[in-house]
């Protein structure tokens, strides 16, 4: 598959089933084409790069979202689900989040742990 959108759609469906449809339902009327642009760039060009496995990319993404703080809770939920699908364990996710307490602060890490517990 050479087309970034097609690659992204296939990867997103494996990693986060139903993501494009959820984005379309929520944002499609307001921003036509946004779900497809996001799928193409994030999954078709960024997540599909060589050098890191999808599992490792998921762990890095969860860690970054945890460090950024509570405003990332919706994205954190999606990426925790995707991380589990990619082979991460609950313990690995919790440990990565807790590690981010050193960088994003304890409130951010505790908020992320609360999201993970959901």
C-alpha positions, 0 to 999 in steps of 0.5 A: 500500500503506497497511499498514506491514507490506505496504510493509515486506515489499515493500521488504525483499524488494527490499533484502534478499531472504529477510530475513523468512524468515531472521528467522523461522527464527532468532527466530520460535519464541522471539519470535513476531511479532518478524520481522513487527514488525521488517519493519513498523517498520524497512522499512515505517515507517523505511526507507520514509520520504521525504527520502532514497533507499534508497541514501542510507539504506543508506550512512548505516546502513552508516556508523553500524554501522561506527562502532558497532564489531565487535558489529554485524558480522552487521547490517553484512553484511546492510546491505552486501548491501542497499547493493550492491543499492540501487546503492552501489559497493564503493568507496563502502562502503569509503570510508564505513567508513573515514570512520567511523574518525574517529568510531568509532575505527580498530579499529571501522573495520578490523573493518567493512572486514574484514566488507566484504571477506567 
